[in-house]
């Protein structure tokens, strides 16, 4: 576990902020891509949808990877008891606050014609106890608790042997990429055997998929050779990402294959190409981030602190403002730009002027 005792890993600071902002931008675009979201513009862009479907394959998986790595770093510094207390205060409390106060406005806007006012709707909406976009925090609570026995296992002789096997793989140019085989098996098995929709933690086709990335974060961060291999092999992983991207869009734009392949086979191929993109993108992005993003400036440290409440607030702000923006008689591009600027500004102002200065709000929204 020698890697966890090194200096701060700037690449993780950068990626955490960049990826949360990518999630923010994704949600800004959601009303305009033709999907059935909380609010939808009358017109939609097929091109926008075609682009968004690609980036959603690896944005959240990398965040779960970073969280897995972060769990090892934290457990190396504090006791298990303090670790559990840390996750209760920084995850469970913000999740409850979000469910009670941040999520209901989204549900109200989505069903605004069914209620006379927000205050009339609030009791009903609160009793739904929906985590909505905060399902990510729900996953993290479970994953971080599982990180405790996992960390103990990897400290054992058997766990150390397992990591040595991964280290040997990492010395080959495409060794780490070969781990995608396990990701594909996991995705296909749980999606075919236990099909389920949504992002509830009990939906194993979703949660086990993301847990794979969390575990690999735990493994990679514990070994310097594995971690350095990401940077050394970044070009090869980039080539694999480009190949995976070609396969992804080749299948995405393929003609109707229903005459030749069953629905199960077609879904299986789709999950396969999605896994290829997700894993190759993770290896590539981590490798280039490790090589280029080597410093954590003061503003980035502050952004890392405030990005968490920013994530909690962002979708509600987007939905509320977007409800009015989609009614404008202007182009989709102008609506997206307006929603981006307005929602980013308001969410940032909430974090800076409401959450950051006041101790009670810092506690409620998971800040130190």
C-alpha positions in Angstrom: 0.0 0.0 0.0 3.0 2.2 -0.5 1.3 4.5 -3.1 -1.2 5.9 -0.5 1.7 7.4 1.5 2.9 9.6 -1.4 2.1 13.2 -2.0 -1.3 14.4 -3.1 -2.5 12.9 -6.4 -3.3 16.0 -8.4 -4.8 14.1 -11.3 -7.6 12.9 -9.0 -8.3 16.5 -7.9 -8.6 17.6 -11.5 -10.7 14.7 -12.7 -13.1 14.9 -9.8 -14.0 18.5 -10.7 -13.9 18.0 -14.5 -16.2 15.0 -14.3 -18.8 16.6 -12.0 -18.9 19.5 -14.4 -19.4 17.0 -17.2 -22.3 15.6 -15.3 -23.7 19.1 -14.9 -23.3 19.8 -18.7 -25.0 16.5 -19.5 -28.0 17.5 -17.4 -28.1 20.9 -19.0 -28.4 19.1 -22.4 -31.0 16.5 -21.3 -34.1 18.6 -22.0 -33.0 18.8 -25.7 -31.9 15.3 -26.6 -35.3 13.6 -27.0 -35.1 11.4 -23.9 -38.0 11.3 -21.4 -36.4 13.6 -18.7 -38.0 15.7 -16.0 -38.6 18.6 -18.5 -38.4 18.3 -22.2 -38.2 20.9 -25.0 -40.7 20.5 -27.8 -38.0 20.0 -30.4 -35.0 17.8 -29.9 -31.6 17.2 -31.4 -30.7 13.7 -32.7 -27.0 14.8 -33.0 -26.9 15.9 -29.4 -28.4 12.6 -28.3 -25.8 10.7 -30.4 -23.0 12.6 -28.7 -24.3 12.3 -25.2 -24.8 8.5 -25.4 -21.1 8.1 -25.9 -19.9 10.3 -23.0 -22.3 8.8 -20.5 -20.5 5.4 -20.9 -17.4 6.5 -18.9 -18.2 9.7 -17.0 -19.7 8.1 -13.8 -17.5 4.9 -14.0 -14.4 7.1 -13.6 -16.0 9.0 -10.7 -16.6 5.6 -9.0 -13.0 4.6 -9.7 -11.7 7.8 -8.1 -14.0 7.2 -5.1 -12.5 3.7 -4.7 -9.0 5.1 -4.8 -10.0 7.8 -2.3 -11.3 5.2 0.2 -7.8 3.6 0.3 -6.1 6.9 0.8 -8.5 7.8 3.7 -8.3 4.4 5.4 -4.5 4.8 5.4 -4.8 8.0 7.4 -7.6 7.3 9.9 -9.2 4.4 11.9 -12.1 2.4 10.6 -14.4 3.9 13.2 -13.5 7.5 12.1 -13.9 6.4 8.5 -17.5 5.2 9.1 -18.2 8.4 11.0 -16.8 10.4 8.1 -19.0 8.7 5.6 -22.1 9.2 7.8 -21.5 12.9 8.2 -20.3 13.5 4.6 -22.6 11.2 2.7 -25.7 10.1 4.7 -26.6 13.5 6.1 -26.3 15.3 2.7 -28.3 12.4 1.1 -31.2 12.9 3.7 -31.1 16.7 3.3 -31.1 16.3 -0.5 -34.1 13.9 -0.4 -36.1 16.1 1.9 -35.3 19.6 0.5 -33.4 19.4 -2.8 -35.2 16.7 -4.8 -38.9 17.7 -4.2 -38.7 20.9 -6.4 -37.7 18.6 -9.4 -40.7 16.4 -8.8 -43.0 19.4 -8.5 -41.8 20.9 -11.8 -42.2 17.5 -13.5 -45.9 17.3 -12.2 -46.6 21.0 -11.9 -50.1 20.7 -13.5 -51.2 18.2 -10.7 -50.7 20.7 -7.9 -52.0 24.2 -7.0 -48.7 25.2 -5.4 -45.3 23.9 -4.3 -46.3 24.1 -0.6 -49.4 22.0 -1.2 -47.3 19.5 -3.1 -44.4 19.4 -0.7 -45.7 16.8 1.8 -46.7 14.4 -0.9 -43.4 14.8 -2.8 -41.3 14.4 0.4 -43.1 11.2 1.3 -42.0 9.7 -2.0 -38.5 9.7 -0.4 -36.9 9.7 -3.9 -33.1 10.1 -4.1 -33.4 11.1 -7.8 -30.0 12.2 -9.1 -28.6 11.6 -5.6 -28.5 7.9 -6.2 -24.8 8.4 -6.8 -24.4 9.2 -3.1 -26.6 6.2 -2.2 -24.2 4.0 -4.1 -21.2 5.6 -2.4 -22.5 4.9 1.1 -22.8 1.2 0.3 -19.5 1.0 -1.6 -17.5 2.9 1.1 -18.8 0.5 3.8 -17.7 -2.5 1.6 -14.4 -0.8 1.1 -13.6 -1.5 4.8 -13.5 -5.4 4.4 -12.0 -5.0 0.9 -9.2 -2.9 2.3 -8.5 -5.5 5.0 -8.5 -8.2 2.4 -6.0 -6.5 0.1 -3.7 -6.0 3.2 -3.7 -9.7 3.7 -1.2 -12.1 2.1 -3.9 -13.4 -0.3 -4.9 -9.9 -1.3 -1.3 -8.9 -1.9 -0.9 -11.9 -4.2 -3.9 -10.8 -6.1 -2.5 -7.3 -6.6 0.8 -8.8 -7.7 -1.0 -10.6 -10.5 -2.5 -7.3 -11.7 0.9 -5.7 -11.4 2.4 -8.4 -13.7 -0.5 -7.7 -16.2 0.3 -3.9 -16.0 3.8 -4.5 -17.4 2.3 -5.5 -20.8 1.2 -2.8 -23.1 -2.4 -4.0 -23.2 -2.4 -5.9 -19.9 -4.7 -3.6 -17.9 -7.0 -3.3 -20.9 -7.5 -7.1 -20.8 -9.4 -6.6 -17.5 -12.3 -5.4 -19.6 -13.1 -9.1 -20.0 -14.3 -9.3 -16.4 -16.3 -6.1 -16.8 -18.0 -7.5 -19.9 -18.8 -10.8 -18.1 -20.2 -8.9 -15.1 -22.3 -6.6 -17.2 -23.8 -9.3 -19.4 -24.4 -11.7 -16.6 -26.3 -9.3 -14.3 -28.1 -7.6 -17.2 -29.4 -10.9 -18.7 -30.0 -12.8 -15.5 -31.3 -10.0 -13.3 -32.7 -7.4 -15.7 -33.8 -4.2 -14.0 -34.3 -0.5 -14.9 -33.2 2.5 -13.0 -30.3 3.3 -10.6 -31.6 1.8 -7.3 -28.8 0.2 -5.4 -30.7 -3.1 -5.5 -30.5 -3.1 -9.3 -27.4 -5.3 -9.5 -27.0 -4.8 -13.3 -26.2 -1.2 -12.5 -24.6 -1.3 -9.0 -22.3 -4.3 -9.6 -21.1 -2.7 -12.9 -20.2 0.5 -11.0 -18.7 -1.5 -8.1 -16.2 -3.0 -10.5 -14.8 0.5 -11.2 -14.8 1.2 -7.5 -12.8 -2.0 -6.7 -10.3 -1.3 -9.5 -9.7 2.1 -8.0 -8.9 0.4 -4.7 -6.5 -2.0 -6.4 -4.7 0.4 -8.8 -4.0 3.1 -6.1 -2.3 0.5 -3.8 0.5 -0.2 -6.2 2.9 2.3 -7.7 3.8 0.1 -10.7 0.1 -0.3 -11.7 -0.5 3.4 -11.2 2.6 4.4 -13.3 1.6 2.0 -16.0 -1.5 4.1 -16.7 0.8 7.0 -17.7 3.4 4.9 -19.5 0.7 3.1 -21.6 -1.5 6.1 -22.3 -0.9 6.1 -26.0 -1.7 2.4 -26.4 -4.8 2.9 -24.4 -5.8 5.9 -26.5 -5.5 3.7 -29.6 -7.7 1.1 -27.9 -10.2 3.8 -27.0 -10.3 5.0 -30.7 -10.9 1.4 -31.8 -13.6 0.9 -29.1 -15.2 4.2 -30.3 -15.3 2.9 -33.9 -16.9 -0.3 -32.7 -19.4 1.6 -30.5 -20.6 3.9 -33.2 -20.4 1.2 -35.9 -22.9 -0.8 -33.9 -24.9 2.3 -32.8 -25.5 3.4 -36.4 -25.8 -0.2 -37.8 -29.0 -1.0 -39.8 -31.9 -2.9 -38.3 -30.5 -6.3 -37.3 -33.7 -7.7 -35.8 -34.1 -10.1 -38.8 -30.8 -11.7 -38.1 -30.2 -11.4 -34.4 -32.4 -11.9 -31.4 -33.1 -9.0 -29.0 -30.9 -10.7 -26.3 -28.0 -10.9 -28.7 -28.4 -7.3 -29.9 -28.5 -6.0 -26.3 -25.5 -8.2 -25.4 -23.5 -6.6 -28.3 -24.5 -3.2 -27.1 -23.4 -3.8 -23.5 -20.1 -5.2 -24.9 -19.2 -2.1 -26.9 -20.3 0.1 -24.0 -17.9 -1.8 -21.7 -15.1 -1.4 -24.2 -15.6 2.3 -24.4 -16.0 2.7 -20.6 -12.8 0.8 -19.7 -10.6 2.1 -22.5 -11.7 5.7 -21.7 -10.9 5.2 -18.0 -7.4 3.9 -18.7 -6.7 6.7 -21.3 -8.1 9.6 -19.3 -6.3 8.5 -16.1 -3.1 8.1 -18.0 -3.1 11.5 -19.7 -4.3 13.2 -16.5 -1.5 11.6 -14.5 1.0 12.8 -17.1 -0.3 16.4 -17.6 -2.2 17.3 -14.5 0.6 17.3 -12.0 -0.2 20.3 -9.8 -3.2 21.2 -7.6 -3.5 25.0 -7.5 -5.3 26.7 -4.6 -8.4 27.4 -6.7 -8.7 23.7 -7.6 -8.5 22.7 -3.9 -11.4 25.1 -3.3 -13.3 23.7 -6.3 -12.8 20.2 -5.0 -14.4 21.3 -1.7 -17.4 23.0 -3.2 -18.0 20.5 -6.1 -19.9 18.2 -3.7 -22.7 20.7 -2.8 -22.6 21.9 -6.4 -23.4 18.3 -7.5 -26.3 18.1 -4.9 -27.9 21.3 -6.0 -27.2 21.3 -9.8 -30.0 19.2 -11.2 -32.7 20.9 -9.2 -31.5 24.3 -10.4 -31.4 23.1 -14.0 -34.9 21.6 -13.8 -36.4 24.7 -12.2 -34.7 27.2 -14.6 -35.0 24.9 -17.5 -38.8 24.8 -17.1 -39.0 28.4 -18.1 -36.1 28.4 -20.6 -37.7 25.6 -22.8 -40.7 27.9 -23.2 -38.7 30.5 -25.0 -39.2 30.9 -28.8 -35.5 30.6 -29.6 -33.1 28.0 -31.1 -32.0 24.9 -29.1 -28.4 26.2 -29.1 -29.4 29.5 -27.5 -31.6 27.7 -24.9 -28.7 25.3 -24.0 -26.3 28.3 -23.7 -28.8 30.3 -21.6 -29.6 27.3 -19.3 -25.9 26.6 -18.9 -24.9 30.1 -17.9 -28.0 30.7 -15.6 -27.9 27.3 -13.8 -24.1 27.4 -13.4 -24.2 30.9 -12.0 -27.0 30.2 -9.6 -25.6 26.8 -8.4 -22.2 28.4 -7.9 -23.6 31.3 -6.0 -25.5 29.0 -3.7 -22.4 27.1 -2.9 -20.3 30.2 -2.3 -22.7 32.4 -0.4 -25.0 30.0 1.3 -23.0 26.8 1.9 -19.4 27.8 2.3 -19.6 30.5 5.0 -22.0 28.9 7.4 -21.0 25.9 9.7 -24.5 24.4 9.9 -24.9 24.3 6.1 -21.3 23.0 5.7 -22.3 20.1 7.9 -25.6 19.5 6.2 -24.0 19.4 2.7 -21.0 17.3 3.6 -18.2 19.8 3.8 -15.4 19.7 6.5 
